[in-house]
Amino acid sequence: MTRRVARPTMALVMLATLLPSLAAPGALAQEPPATPPPGAPGGTVDQETASGPAYVLSLEDATRAALENNLDIVVRAYDPLRSEAQVIVAEANLDPLLNGTATSSNTQRPSPSAFVRSSRTHDFLTSFVDPLLTGGRYQVDLEAFDNTAETIFNPSTKEFDTSWKVSITQPLLRNLGPRTARTFIVAARNTLGISQSRFRQTVIDTLSAAEKAYWDLNFALMNLKTSQAALQLALDFLEQNRIKVRVGTLAPIEITQAEAQVADREEAVIVAENLVRTAEDSLRRVMNVPQDSPVWSQPIEPSDPLPLVEQSPDMEESVSSAQQHRPDLEQARLDLKTRENDLAFRRNQKRWGLDLKGEYGKIGIGQEVPDVLVVCNVTEPDTGFCLDSTTTPTGGTLVHGSYGDSLDDLRRGANLDWRVSLTLGIPIGNRQAMANYTDSQYALTQAQRNLEALELSARVQVRDAVRAVQTTLKRVKSAQVNVRLQREKLSAEQKKFENGMSTSFQVLQFQTDLFQAQSRENLALVDYNKAQVELERVQGTLLDARNMAMPDQDSRRKMPFHPKGGLPDATAVVSEARLSESVRLPRDFMFDGRRLVARGGQSLAP
């Protein structure tokens, strides 16, 4: 203390003159410093650069660009449309069918042994076929038939027939029932639901990636500013030490420590600048910026800062929400319903074939009656050729028949035609049906276990995400307190150093502590925002949380109609698929020769 008082008066005067200018570093410890000039490290990121002005980008614009330009979304968007077409194809199997057939034939038999010398026919048939949900079908036939024939007895005979007939075919064992008839429709509808769910999952993942990339860029810029502030603080402290060394109040070795701190901070700025460029490219990739876009040569400046919206999610509510909204669980449940439906169909296919067929109809006949009748008296025994014939009058006049006569006869209903039959088919061995049924059982059990595994994985992911939100919020609050205390600590140590009660090493150490505390605060803040995004993603509620709807598919749809039935409910818990079979895992593994085999098993059923 005595030596301080005995120092030259000139030195004290210079110190008193320079102290106001040396107080700036103390203030910089509490407030972020100004941005370094363009020539200093890091001074080219925040301002306009040689490549042009910064590209200001909001979070909404970034997510919109990512959703509109993402190629995965474009590809996945066609999956629901294709599945929708397959639903219509499956439903079309139950659509009615109207058939029309017109046939004309002319047959000439010049052989003297032929009974019919010539025949000309015209046949007009209209059929209406309608499949039934019971597995059968009914058919209505309307037919008009005319025939002109010349025989060895009569020179010309004409006949006109009209008829209607209703026939029904109904399976009584195999293929019986609406569930069997709608098997492929249900499977196609479930596939459509799976395609839509996958499309929604792609949209959610893209939106999540865009938000996280945006917040990563925010963090990189905040980290750069923190590094620049720490560099400016180190530069100011170095200048302060140089002045003290010049006036003789500080040893020259202190300058070396300050210079080392400046070099360390310059390296941190260089690393932070590279992280900014990397974060910008990551955001450009998520947004799928075109190669010829000027955005590739412009720095990106986010207009939305990192927010701090405190959230306290409930663990069980989040898990329950994930069980209802996660796309992968929706897909697994729809696949399970498809397997259930297929198992019921394969069980039905093991039955015998027993079909009931019934026909009922009426026929109207209009026939031309000739006025003479040719009678063969002598025929060749071997060939049947008529050797002698006589013509005998019929006693009447020639009557010309027509379709009108046939329709009149049809209305009178004198000619009735009906038939009933049962057809039984017994597959010997029935190996194909048994193998298909067994394979369907395996597929159903596999789908159920897959659903259980996904439900367990979803529960774990949601619990991890909830804890991440809770933990990162505590980190943010703790980091904010730490930054405030580190600033106060550095300010106090700076004042002690100015009064000769501390060393450069202590001040530099406190500067490092403040820099690390600010970096941890930035990291905690970005982790908190990303944890919130991740929680909404694993719950499957990110679109609802952002008030976003799935994109409209009408611009891509080419078909003028939609499937008749709606989508199945995939959120309901499937209970009928809980099979009684238990999973058995091997108790131990051993090598038999060169093959790994299992010995024994252990049941996991309760």
C-alpha positions as CSV (number, residue, x, y, z in Angstrom):
1,M,0.0,0.0,0.0
2,T,2.9,2.3,0.8
3,R,4.5,1.6,-2.6
4,R,1.2,2.5,-4.4
5,V,1.2,5.9,-2.6
6,A,4.8,6.5,-3.4
7,R,4.3,6.0,-7.2
8,P,5.1,9.0,-9.3
9,T,2.5,11.7,-9.5
10,M,2.5,11.7,-13.3
11,A,1.4,8.0,-13.3
12,L,-1.5,8.8,-11.0
13,V,-2.6,11.7,-13.2
14,M,-2.6,9.5,-16.3
15,L,-4.6,6.8,-14.5
16,A,-7.2,9.3,-13.4
17,T,-7.4,10.6,-16.9
18,L,-7.8,7.1,-18.5
19,L,-10.2,5.6,-15.9
20,P,-13.4,6.8,-17.6
21,S,-12.4,5.2,-20.8
22,L,-11.4,2.0,-19.0
23,A,-14.9,1.7,-17.5
24,A,-16.3,0.6,-20.8
25,P,-15.3,-3.1,-20.5
26,G,-17.1,-3.2,-17.2
27,A,-20.3,-2.1,-18.9
28,L,-19.8,-4.6,-21.7
29,A,-19.8,-7.4,-19.1
30,Q,-23.5,-6.5,-18.4
31,E,-24.7,-5.6,-21.9
32,P,-23.9,-7.2,-25.3
33,P,-21.3,-5.2,-27.1
34,A,-21.6,-3.6,-30.5
35,T,-21.0,-5.7,-33.5
36,P,-17.3,-5.8,-34.6
37,P,-16.4,-3.8,-37.7
38,P,-16.4,-5.6,-41.0
39,G,-12.7,-6.1,-40.9
40,A,-12.8,-8.0,-37.6
41,P,-13.6,-11.7,-37.3
42,G,-17.3,-12.3,-37.4
43,G,-18.1,-8.9,-38.7
44,T,-19.5,-10.1,-42.0
45,V,-22.4,-12.3,-40.9
46,D,-25.0,-10.0,-39.5
47,Q,-24.7,-7.2,-42.0
48,E,-24.9,-7.0,-45.7
49,T,-22.1,-8.9,-47.4
50,A,-20.4,-8.9,-50.7
51,S,-23.0,-11.5,-51.9
52,G,-25.9,-9.1,-51.3
53,P,-28.4,-8.2,-48.5
54,A,-29.6,-10.8,-46.0
55,Y,-32.7,-12.9,-46.9
56,V,-35.2,-12.2,-44.2
57,L,-37.2,-15.4,-43.5
58,S,-40.1,-15.9,-41.0
59,L,-40.9,-19.3,-39.5
60,E,-44.2,-19.4,-41.3
61,D,-42.5,-18.8,-44.7
62,A,-39.9,-21.4,-43.9
63,T,-42.5,-24.1,-43.0
64,R,-44.7,-23.2,-46.0
65,A,-41.7,-23.5,-48.4
66,A,-40.7,-26.8,-46.9
67,L,-44.2,-28.2,-47.2
68,E,-44.8,-26.9,-50.8
69,N,-41.4,-27.9,-52.2
70,N,-40.6,-31.1,-50.3
71,L,-40.3,-33.9,-52.9
72,D,-41.3,-36.6,-50.3
73,I,-44.6,-34.9,-49.8
74,V,-45.1,-34.7,-53.6
75,V,-44.5,-38.4,-54.0
76,R,-46.6,-39.5,-51.0
77,A,-49.5,-37.3,-52.1
78,Y,-50.2,-39.8,-54.9
79,D,-50.4,-42.8,-52.6
80,P,-53.9,-41.9,-51.2
81,L,-55.2,-41.2,-54.7
82,R,-54.0,-44.6,-55.9
83,S,-55.5,-46.3,-52.9
84,E,-58.7,-44.4,-53.5
85,A,-58.8,-45.8,-57.0
86,Q,-58.3,-49.3,-55.7
87,V,-61.3,-48.9,-53.3
88,I,-63.4,-47.9,-56.3
89,V,-62.2,-51.0,-58.1
90,A,-63.1,-53.2,-55.2
91,E,-66.5,-51.6,-54.8
92,A,-67.1,-52.0,-58.6
93,N,-67.2,-55.8,-58.1
94,L,-70.7,-55.3,-56.6
95,D,-71.9,-52.9,-59.4
96,P,-74.7,-54.3,-61.6
97,L,-73.9,-55.1,-65.2
98,L,-76.1,-54.8,-68.3
99,N,-75.2,-57.1,-71.3
100,G,-76.5,-57.2,-74.8
101,T,-75.9,-59.8,-77.4
102,A,-77.1,-60.0,-81.0
103,T,-76.4,-63.2,-83.0
104,S,-77.2,-64.0,-86.7
105,S,-76.4,-67.4,-88.3
106,N,-77.0,-69.1,-91.6
107,T,-76.4,-72.8,-92.0
108,Q,-76.6,-74.7,-95.4
109,R,-76.5,-78.5,-95.6
110,P,-76.7,-79.7,-99.2
111,S,-76.1,-83.3,-98.3
112,P,-79.2,-85.4,-99.3
113,S,-79.0,-87.2,-96.0
114,A,-79.4,-84.0,-93.9
115,F,-82.8,-83.6,-92.3
116,V,-82.5,-79.8,-92.1
117,R,-81.4,-78.5,-95.4
118,S,-80.9,-74.9,-94.3
119,S,-81.4,-72.8,-91.2
120,R,-81.3,-69.1,-90.6
121,T,-81.5,-67.7,-87.0
122,H,-81.5,-64.4,-85.3
123,D,-81.0,-64.2,-81.5
124,F,-81.3,-61.0,-79.4
125,L,-80.4,-61.3,-75.7
126,T,-80.4,-58.6,-73.0
127,S,-79.2,-59.5,-69.5
128,F,-79.1,-57.6,-66.3
129,V,-76.7,-59.0,-63.6
130,D,-76.6,-57.7,-60.1
131,P,-74.3,-59.1,-57.4
132,L,-75.8,-59.4,-53.9
133,L,-74.2,-58.7,-50.5
134,T,-75.2,-62.2,-49.5
135,G,-72.6,-63.5,-51.8
136,G,-74.9,-64.5,-54.6
137,R,-76.3,-62.7,-57.6
138,Y,-79.5,-62.5,-59.6
139,Q,-79.9,-62.2,-63.3
140,V,-82.8,-61.0,-65.6
141,D,-82.7,-62.2,-69.2
142,L,-84.9,-60.9,-72.0
143,E,-84.6,-62.8,-75.3
144,A,-86.0,-62.7,-78.8
145,F,-85.3,-65.5,-81.2
146,D,-86.4,-66.3,-84.7
147,N,-85.6,-69.3,-86.9
148,T,-86.3,-70.1,-90.5
149,A,-85.6,-73.7,-91.4
150,E,-86.0,-75.9,-94.5
151,T,-86.3,-79.6,-93.8
152,I,-86.8,-82.6,-96.1
153,F,-90.5,-82.6,-95.3
154,N,-91.4,-78.9,-95.4
155,P,-90.0,-76.3,-97.7
156,S,-89.9,-73.6,-95.1
157,T,-90.8,-73.3,-91.4
158,K,-90.5,-70.1,-89.3
159,E,-90.6,-69.8,-85.6
160,F,-90.5,-66.6,-83.4
161,D,-89.8,-67.0,-79.7
162,T,-89.7,-64.3,-76.9
163,S,-88.9,-65.1,-73.3
164,W,-88.0,-63.6,-70.0
165,K,-86.2,-65.4,-67.2
166,V,-85.1,-64.5,-63.6
167,S,-82.3,-66.6,-62.2
168,I,-80.7,-66.5,-58.7
169,T,-77.5,-68.1,-57.6
170,Q,-76.8,-68.2,-53.8
171,P,-73.9,-69.9,-52.0
172,L,-75.0,-71.6,-48.9
173,L,-71.6,-72.5,-47.4
174,R,-68.5,-71.1,-49.0
175,N,-68.7,-67.4,-50.0
176,L,-71.9,-66.9,-47.9
177,G,-72.6,-63.6,-46.2
178,P,-72.0,-59.9,-46.5
179,R,-68.7,-60.0,-44.7
180,T,-67.2,-62.4,-47.3
181,A,-68.6,-60.3,-50.1
182,R,-67.1,-57.1,-48.8
183,T,-63.7,-58.6,-47.9
184,F,-61.7,-56.9,-50.7
185,I,-63.6,-53.7,-50.2
186,V,-62.7,-53.5,-46.5
187,A,-59.1,-54.4,-47.3
188,A,-58.9,-51.6,-50.0
189,R,-60.5,-49.1,-47.6
190,N,-58.0,-49.9,-44.9
191,T,-55.2,-49.5,-47.4
192,L,-56.6,-46.1,-48.3
193,G,-56.5,-45.2,-44.6
194,I,-53.0,-46.4,-44.3
195,S,-51.9,-44.3,-47.3
196,Q,-53.5,-41.2,-45.9
197,S,-51.9,-41.8,-42.5
198,R,-48.5,-42.2,-44.1
199,F,-49.0,-39.0,-46.1
200,R,-49.9,-37.2,-42.9
201,Q,-46.8,-38.6,-41.2
202,T,-44.6,-37.3,-44.0
203,V,-46.2,-33.9,-43.6
204,I,-45.7,-33.9,-39.9
205,D,-42.0,-35.0,-40.2
206,T,-41.4,-32.3,-42.8
207,L,-43.0,-29.6,-40.7
208,S,-41.0,-30.8,-37.6
209,A,-37.7,-30.8,-39.6
210,A,-38.4,-27.3,-40.9
211,E,-39.1,-25.8,-37.5
212,K,-36.1,-27.5,-36.0
213,A,-33.8,-26.3,-38.8
214,Y,-35.2,-22.7,-38.3
215,W,-34.5,-22.8,-34.6
216,D,-31.0,-24.3,-35.2
217,L,-30.2,-21.3,-37.4
218,N,-31.5,-19.0,-34.7
219,F,-29.2,-20.7,-32.2
220,A,-26.2,-20.5,-34.6
221,L,-26.8,-16.7,-35.0
222,M,-27.2,-16.2,-31.2
223,N,-24.1,-18.2,-30.6
224,L,-22.2,-16.1,-33.1
225,K,-23.4,-12.9,-31.5
226,T,-22.3,-14.3,-28.1
227,S,-18.9,-15.2,-29.5
228,Q,-18.6,-11.8,-31.1
229,A,-19.5,-10.1,-27.8
230,A,-16.9,-12.2,-25.9
231,L,-14.3,-11.3,-28.5
232,Q,-15.1,-7.6,-28.2
233,L,-14.8,-7.9,-24.4
234,A,-11.5,-9.6,-24.7
235,L,-10.2,-6.9,-27.1
236,D,-11.3,-4.1,-24.8
237,F,-9.6,-5.8,-21.9
238,L,-6.4,-6.3,-23.9
239,E,-6.4,-2.6,-24.8
240,Q,-6.9,-1.7,-21.1
241,N,-4.0,-3.9,-20.1
242,R,-1.8,-2.3,-22.7
243,I,-2.5,1.1,-21.3
244,K,-1.7,0.0,-17.8
245,V,1.5,-1.6,-19.0
246,R,2.5,1.7,-20.7
247,V,1.9,3.7,-17.6
248,G,3.8,1.2,-15.5
249,T,0.9,-0.1,-13.3
250,L,0.8,-3.6,-14.8
251,A,3.4,-6.2,-15.6
252,P,3.9,-6.9,-19.4
253,I,3.1,-10.6,-18.8
254,E,-0.5,-9.6,-18.3
255,I,-0.7,-8.5,-22.0
256,T,0.2,-12.0,-23.0
257,Q,-2.7,-13.5,-21.1
258,A,-5.1,-11.0,-22.6
259,E,-3.8,-11.7,-26.1
260,A,-4.2,-15.5,-25.6
261,Q,-7.8,-14.8,-24.6
262,V,-8.4,-12.7,-27.8
263,A,-6.9,-15.5,-29.9
264,D,-9.2,-18.0,-28.3
265,R,-12.3,-15.8,-28.8
266,E,-11.3,-15.3,-32.4
267,E,-11.3,-19.0,-33.0
268,A,-14.7,-19.3,-31.3
269,V,-16.1,-16.7,-33.7
270,I,-14.7,-18.5,-36.7
271,V,-16.2,-21.8,-35.6
272,A,-19.6,-20.0,-34.9
273,E,-19.5,-18.4,-38.4
274,N,-19.1,-21.9,-39.9
275,L,-22.0,-23.2,-37.8
276,V,-24.2,-20.4,-39.1
277,R,-23.3,-21.3,-42.7
278,T,-24.0,-25.0,-42.0
279,A,-27.4,-24.1,-40.3
280,E,-28.3,-22.0,-43.3
281,D,-27.6,-24.8,-45.7
282,S,-29.6,-27.2,-43.6
283,L,-32.6,-24.9,-43.7
284,R,-32.2,-24.4,-47.5
285,R,-32.1,-28.2,-47.9
286,V,-35.3,-28.7,-45.8
287,M,-37.0,-25.9,-47.9
288,N,-35.7,-27.5,-51.1
289,V,-34.5,-24.2,-52.5
290,P,-33.9,-24.5,-56.2
291,Q,-30.3,-24.6,-57.4
292,D,-30.5,-21.4,-59.4
293,S,-32.1,-19.4,-56.5
294,P,-30.2,-16.4,-55.3
295,V,-31.0,-17.5,-51.7
296,W,-28.0,-19.9,-51.9
297,S,-25.7,-16.8,-52.1
298,Q,-27.5,-14.7,-49.5
299,P,-27.2,-15.1,-45.7
300,I,-30.6,-16.0,-44.1
301,E,-31.8,-13.8,-41.3
302,P,-34.7,-15.3,-39.2
303,S,-37.3,-12.7,-38.4
304,D,-38.8,-14.8,-35.6
305,P,-36.6,-14.9,-32.5
306,L,-36.5,-17.9,-30.2
307,P,-39.6,-17.6,-28.0
308,L,-40.0,-18.8,-24.4
309,V,-43.5,-20.1,-24.0
310,E,-43.7,-22.0,-20.8
311,Q,-45.4,-25.3,-21.1
312,S,-46.1,-28.0,-18.5
313,P,-47.4,-31.1,-20.3
314,D,-49.1,-33.8,-18.4
315,M,-47.5,-37.2,-18.9
316,E,-50.6,-39.4,-19.0
317,E,-52.6,-36.9,-21.2
318,S,-49.7,-36.8,-23.7
319,V,-49.5,-40.6,-23.8
320,S,-53.3,-40.8,-24.3
321,S,-53.1,-38.2,-27.1
322,A,-50.4,-40.1,-28.8
323,Q,-52.5,-43.3,-28.7
324,Q,-55.3,-41.5,-30.6
325,H,-53.3,-39.3,-33.1
326,R,-50.0,-41.0,-34.0
327,P,-50.1,-42.0,-37.7
328,D,-48.0,-45.1,-37.1
329,L,-50.5,-46.4,-34.6
330,E,-53.3,-45.6,-37.0
331,Q,-51.5,-47.6,-39.7
332,A,-50.9,-50.6,-37.4
333,R,-54.6,-50.7,-36.3
334,L,-55.8,-50.5,-39.9
335,D,-53.4,-53.3,-40.8
336,L,-54.7,-55.3,-37.9
337,K,-58.3,-54.8,-39.0
338,T,-57.3,-56.0,-42.5
339,R,-55.8,-59.1,-41.1
340,E,-58.9,-59.8,-39.0
341,N,-61.0,-59.4,-42.1
342,D,-58.7,-61.7,-44.1
343,L,-58.8,-64.3,-41.4
344,A,-62.6,-64.4,-41.5
345,F,-62.5,-64.7,-45.3
346,R,-60.0,-67.6,-45.2
347,R,-62.0,-69.4,-42.5
348,N,-65.0,-69.2,-44.8
349,Q,-63.0,-70.5,-47.8
350,K,-62.4,-73.8,-45.9
351,R,-66.0,-74.7,-46.2
352,W,-67.5,-77.0,-48.9
353,G,-69.1,-75.5,-51.9
354,L,-72.9,-75.7,-51.9
355,D,-74.7,-73.4,-54.3
356,L,-78.5,-73.0,-54.7
357,K,-79.6,-72.1,-58.2
358,G,-83.1,-71.2,-59.2
359,E,-84.6,-70.1,-62.5
360,Y,-88.1,-68.9,-63.3
361,G,-89.4,-67.6,-66.6
362,K,-92.0,-67.8,-69.4
363,I,-91.8,-68.3,-73.2
364,G,-94.0,-67.0,-76.0
365,I,-94.0,-68.8,-79.3
366,G,-95.2,-67.5,-82.7
367,Q,-95.0,-70.1,-85.5
368,E,-95.8,-70.1,-89.2
369,V,-98.2,-72.9,-90.2
370,P,-97.8,-74.1,-93.9
371,D,-100.8,-75.0,-96.1
372,V,-99.2,-78.2,-97.3
373,L,-97.2,-81.0,-95.6
374,V,-94.5,-83.1,-97.4
375,V,-94.5,-86.7,-96.3
376,C,-91.7,-89.1,-97.2
377,N,-92.9,-92.5,-98.1
378,V,-89.6,-94.4,-98.8
379,T,-86.2,-93.6,-97.4
380,E,-82.7,-95.1,-98.1
381,P,-81.9,-97.4,-95.1
382,D,-78.3,-96.4,-94.9
383,T,-78.4,-92.7,-95.8
384,G,-81.9,-91.7,-94.8
385,F,-82.4,-90.1,-98.2
386,C,-86.0,-89.8,-99.2
387,L,-86.7,-91.9,-102.3
388,D,-90.4,-91.2,-102.6
389,S,-92.5,-88.4,-101.1
390,T,-96.1,-87.1,-101.4
391,T,-97.5,-83.6,-100.7
392,T,-100.6,-83.5,-98.6
393,P,-102.7,-80.4,-98.0
394,T,-103.1,-79.4,-94.4
395,G,-106.7,-78.3,-94.8
396,G,-106.0,-74.7,-93.8
397,T,-104.5,-71.6,-95.2
398,L,-100.9,-70.3,-94.7
399,V,-100.5,-68.5,-91.4
400,H,-97.5,-66.1,-91.2
401,G,-96.0,-65.9,-87.7
402,S,-94.3,-62.8,-86.1
403,Y,-92.8,-61.4,-82.9
404,G,-96.2,-59.9,-82.2
405,D,-97.7,-63.3,-82.0
406,S,-94.9,-64.5,-79.8
407,L,-95.4,-61.5,-77.4
408,D,-99.2,-62.3,-77.3
409,D,-98.4,-65.8,-76.4
410,L,-95.9,-64.6,-73.7
411,R,-98.6,-62.4,-72.1
412,R,-100.9,-65.3,-71.9
413,G,-98.3,-67.1,-69.9
414,A,-99.1,-70.6,-71.0
415,N,-95.5,-71.7,-71.4
416,L,-93.8,-71.8,-68.0
417,D,-90.2,-72.7,-67.4
418,W,-88.6,-73.1,-64.0
419,R,-85.7,-75.0,-62.5
420,V,-84.1,-75.5,-59.0
421,S,-80.8,-77.2,-58.4
422,L,-78.2,-77.7,-55.7
423,T,-74.5,-78.1,-56.6
424,L,-72.2,-79.6,-54.0
425,G,-68.4,-79.3,-54.3
426,I,-66.1,-81.1,-51.9
427,P,-62.4,-80.3,-52.1
428,I,-60.4,-83.4,-51.4
429,G,-57.8,-82.6,-48.8
430,N,-58.5,-78.9,-49.0
431,R,-54.8,-78.1,-48.6
432,Q,-54.9,-74.8,-50.3
433,A,-57.6,-73.3,-48.1
434,M,-56.0,-74.7,-45.0
435,A,-52.6,-73.3,-45.9
436,N,-54.2,-69.8,-46.6
437,Y,-56.0,-69.9,-43.3
438,T,-52.9,-70.8,-41.3
439,D,-50.9,-68.1,-43.1
440,S,-53.6,-65.6,-42.2
441,Q,-53.5,-66.6,-38.6
442,Y,-49.7,-66.0,-38.5
443,A,-50.2,-62.6,-40.2
444,L,-52.9,-61.6,-37.7
445,T,-50.7,-62.6,-34.7
446,Q,-47.8,-60.7,-36.2
447,A,-49.9,-57.6,-36.8
448,Q,-51.1,-57.7,-33.2
449,R,-47.6,-58.0,-31.8
450,N,-46.4,-55.2,-34.1
451,L,-49.2,-53.0,-32.7
452,E,-48.2,-53.8,-29.2
453,A,-44.6,-53.0,-29.9
454,L,-45.5,-49.7,-31.5
455,E,-47.8,-48.8,-28.6
456,L,-44.9,-49.4,-26.2
457,S,-42.5,-47.5,-28.3
458,A,-44.9,-44.6,-28.6
459,R,-45.4,-44.5,-24.8
460,V,-41.6,-44.4,-24.3
461,Q,-41.1,-41.7,-26.9
462,V,-43.8,-39.5,-25.5
463,R,-42.5,-39.9,-21.9
464,D,-39.1,-39.0,-23.1
465,A,-40.4,-36.0,-25.0
466,V,-42.4,-34.8,-22.0
467,R,-39.4,-35.0,-19.7
468,A,-37.3,-33.2,-22.3
469,V,-39.8,-30.3,-22.3
470,Q,-39.8,-30.2,-18.5
471,T,-36.0,-30.5,-18.2
472,T,-35.1,-28.0,-20.9
473,L,-37.5,-25.4,-19.3
474,K,-35.7,-25.8,-16.0
475,R,-32.4,-25.5,-17.9
476,V,-33.5,-22.2,-19.5
477,K,-34.5,-20.7,-16.2
478,S,-31.3,-21.9,-14.5
479,A,-29.2,-20.6,-17.4
480,Q,-30.8,-17.2,-17.2
481,V,-30.0,-16.9,-13.5
482,N,-26.5,-18.1,-14.1
483,V,-25.9,-15.5,-16.9
484,R,-27.1,-12.7,-14.6
485,L,-24.9,-13.8,-11.8
486,Q,-21.9,-14.3,-14.1
487,R,-22.3,-10.7,-15.4
488,E,-22.5,-9.4,-11.9
489,K,-19.5,-11.5,-10.9
490,L,-17.5,-10.2,-13.9
491,S,-18.4,-6.6,-13.2
492,A,-17.3,-6.9,-9.6
493,E,-14.1,-8.6,-10.6
494,Q,-13.5,-5.9,-13.2
495,K,-13.8,-3.2,-10.5
496,K,-11.4,-5.1,-8.2
497,F,-8.9,-5.3,-11.1
498,E,-9.1,-1.6,-11.8
499,N,-8.4,-0.9,-8.1
500,G,-5.4,-3.3,-8.1
501,M,-7.1,-5.9,-6.0
502,S,-7.3,-8.7,-8.8
503,T,-5.3,-10.1,-11.6
504,S,-5.8,-10.4,-15.4
505,F,-6.1,-14.2,-15.0
506,Q,-9.1,-13.8,-12.7
507,V,-10.9,-11.3,-15.0
508,L,-10.2,-13.5,-18.0
509,Q,-11.5,-16.5,-16.2
510,F,-14.7,-14.7,-15.3
511,Q,-15.1,-13.6,-18.9
512,T,-14.8,-17.2,-20.0
513,D,-17.4,-18.2,-17.4
514,L,-19.8,-15.5,-18.7
515,F,-19.2,-16.7,-22.3
516,Q,-19.9,-20.3,-21.4
517,A,-23.0,-19.4,-19.4
518,Q,-24.4,-17.4,-22.3
519,S,-23.7,-20.3,-24.7
520,R,-25.5,-22.7,-22.4
521,E,-28.5,-20.3,-22.2
522,N,-28.7,-20.1,-26.0
523,L,-28.5,-23.9,-26.2
524,A,-31.1,-24.4,-23.5
525,L,-33.5,-22.0,-25.2
526,V,-33.2,-23.7,-28.6
527,D,-33.4,-27.2,-27.0
528,Y,-36.6,-26.1,-25.3
529,N,-38.3,-25.0,-28.5
530,K,-37.1,-28.1,-30.3
531,A,-38.4,-30.3,-27.4
532,Q,-41.8,-28.7,-27.8
533,V,-41.8,-29.5,-31.5
534,E,-40.7,-33.0,-30.8
535,L,-43.4,-33.5,-28.2
536,E,-46.1,-32.5,-30.7
537,R,-44.5,-34.7,-33.4
538,V,-44.4,-37.9,-31.3
539,Q,-48.0,-37.2,-30.2
540,G,-49.1,-36.8,-33.8
541,T,-50.7,-33.4,-33.0
542,L,-48.1,-31.1,-34.6
543,L,-50.5,-30.0,-37.4
544,D,-53.3,-29.3,-35.0
545,A,-50.9,-27.4,-32.7
546,R,-49.9,-25.2,-35.7
547,N,-53.5,-24.8,-36.9
548,M,-52.6,-26.5,-40.2
549,A,-54.8,-28.8,-42.3
550,M,-53.7,-31.5,-44.7
551,P,-53.3,-30.3,-48.3
552,D,-56.3,-30.6,-50.6
553,Q,-56.0,-33.5,-53.2
554,D,-58.7,-32.3,-55.6
555,S,-56.2,-30.7,-57.9
556,R,-54.6,-34.1,-58.4
557,R,-57.7,-36.2,-58.5
558,K,-58.6,-37.3,-62.0
559,M,-61.7,-39.5,-61.2
560,P,-65.1,-37.8,-61.2
561,F,-66.4,-39.8,-58.2
562,H,-65.3,-40.9,-54.8
563,P,-65.5,-44.2,-52.9
564,K,-69.0,-45.0,-51.6
565,G,-67.9,-45.9,-48.1
566,G,-66.1,-43.7,-45.6
567,L,-62.8,-44.6,-43.9
568,P,-62.8,-47.1,-41.0
569,D,-62.2,-45.8,-37.5
570,A,-58.5,-46.5,-36.9
571,T,-58.5,-44.9,-33.4
572,A,-60.6,-47.5,-31.8
573,V,-58.8,-50.1,-29.8
574,V,-59.0,-53.4,-31.5
575,S,-60.2,-56.1,-29.1
576,E,-61.3,-59.0,-31.2
577,A,-57.8,-59.6,-32.4
578,R,-56.5,-60.4,-28.9
579,L,-55.8,-64.1,-29.7
580,S,-55.4,-66.7,-27.0
581,E,-52.0,-67.8,-28.4
582,S,-49.1,-66.6,-26.3
583,V,-45.7,-65.7,-27.5
584,R,-43.0,-68.2,-26.6
585,L,-39.4,-67.3,-26.7
586,P,-36.5,-69.8,-26.5
587,R,-34.9,-70.2,-23.2
588,D,-31.4,-70.5,-24.6
589,F,-29.5,-70.8,-27.8
590,M,-26.9,-73.3,-28.7
591,F,-24.9,-74.3,-31.8
592,D,-25.8,-77.5,-33.5
593,G,-23.0,-78.0,-36.0
594,R,-22.8,-74.6,-37.6
595,R,-26.4,-73.6,-37.1
596,L,-27.8,-71.6,-34.3
597,V,-30.8,-73.3,-32.9
598,A,-33.2,-72.7,-30.0
599,R,-34.0,-75.1,-27.2
600,G,-37.2,-75.0,-25.3
601,G,-39.4,-72.0,-24.8
602,Q,-40.8,-69.6,-22.2
603,S,-44.4,-68.3,-22.3
604,L,-45.0,-64.6,-22.0
605,A,-48.7,-64.9,-21.5
606,P,-50.1,-63.7,-18.2
